[in-house]
């Protein structure tokens, strides 16, 4: 008996909340955005990235992957800008050239087996560090074309070997 009474009460409450002879009006309380001001803010931000006021863009370890991804995907905003980045050093041989790069370990296809890197070039007379030395690279982003595609790299201004290491593994 109690079950039937409870069921009737639930059905009655559903009828009260679901059926109404008057339409409820919903007021729109969204703030109207002045598009002119927001557009200016976006343009100013873009100009601050594209302009080279001499202040290097520091690639921090907390957003290492995201910042490098932005440089590769939006390279026009970074060409000519000075970049400062720290990480591990390594090189590889390709087509008779030595390619130098600064990298950090990252998530990959099978766990933590990936790397995130950017190539840097200097003059041929420079002495390069040992593999896996912790380095700080400062230089300007430039566009280059290899056999397969266009890409970006750092035209080296300074290279410092550091004793204090940062996070070798990054996830963002």
N, C-alpha and C positions, 0 to 999 in steps of 0.2 A: 504494500500500500504506500509506504514511504517513497518507494522508487517511482511509482506512478505520479505521486504528488510532486516530487522533485523534477521529473520530466516535464510535467505541465508548467511548472514555474520557469524552467529554462526556455521552453517554447514560447511562453508569454513574453519573456524578456527579449528574446530574439525578434518577436513581432514588433515590440515597442521600439527597438533600436533600428530595425531594418525598414520599417514602413513609416512614412511621414507624408502628410498631404501637402506640405510646403517644401519648396526647394531650399536647401541650405545654401547660403552664399558664402563663398570663400573669397576673402580679400587678399589681394596680392600685396604683400609687404616687402617685396624685393626692392633693394636699393637701386635706383637708376644710376647707371655708370656713365660718366661723361667720357665718351670715346675719344674726344680730342685730347684730353689730358693723359689717358692711358696710352694712346698711340705715341704721344711725345715721350713718355717714360720708356716705352719699348725702344723707340728710335735712339734715345739718349744712351740706353744700355748698350745697344748695338754699336753706336759710335764709340763708346768707351772701350769696347772689345777691339774694334777695328783700328782705333787710333793708337799710335805708338808714342806714348808720353815718356818712355824710358823706364817705366815701372814694370818689372817682369811679372808675368802671370806665373804664380807658384802652383805647381801640381802637388797637391797635398795627398797624403796617404789615405785619408778618410774617404776621398772621392776620386782616387787615382784612376780607376777604370772609367768612370763617368766623364771625367775631364779629358782624358785621352780620346775617348769615343767622340766627344764633342769636337775636339780638334780635327779628327779625321772626317767626321760627317759634315762639319760646317767650316771647312778649311778656309773659305774666302774671308771669314771673320778673323782669322788668325794669321794669315800671311803677313810677314813683316813684323809681327809682334815678338817680343822677347819672352822666352819661356825659361823657367827654372824648375828642374826636376831632379829628384834623387831616386836612386835604385841600384840594382846590381848591374855590373858591366858584363857584357859578353860580345862575341863577334862570330861571324861565320863567313866562309868563302863562297862566293857565287859569281860565276862568269869571270873568273880571274880577279875579282875585286874583293877586298875585305869590307864587310858591312859591320859597323859598330853600332851597338844599341844599348840603351838603358832599359831595364825591365824589372818587373816584380812577378812573383808567382800568383796565380789566380785560379778560380774554379775552372775546370775544363770538362771534357766529355766523360771522364772516368774518375771524378773526384777532384782532387786539388792538383791536377797535372797540367794546368794551363799556364800561359804567361801573357802578360800585357806589356807591350814594348813600343818604343819609338826609336827610329834610326837617327843617328847623328853623324855629321861629316865634319872633318877639320882638314888641316893640311897634311900632306903625306909625311912630313918630317916629325909629326907629333909622336911622342912615346905614349902608347896606350897602356892602361892598367892591366893587371892580371884578371883572368876570368873570375867572376863573383866578388871582385872588390866592390865596396860600396862607394858610389860616385855621386857627385853633384854636377849636373850639366846645365850650363846657361848658354842660350843662343837664340837666334831668330828662326821662326818657322818659314820654310820655303817649300815651294812645290817642285816636284821633279817627275820625270817620266822614265820608266824603265821599259823593258820589252813588252810587258803585258798591260800595264795600267798607269794612271797618274796617281801620285800619292804625295804625302808631305813628310818632311824630316826637319831636323834641327841643324842649322848652320852654326857650328860650334864657335862660341866666343871664349868660354872658360870651361875647364874640366878640373875638378878637384877630387882627390881621393880622400875619403873621410874615414875616421876611425870609429865614430859613433854611427851605428846602423839604425835604420828605421825598421818598419814592419816589412819583412820580406814577402809575406803573403797578404794580399789585399782581396777584398770581396765586393767593393763598391766602386 
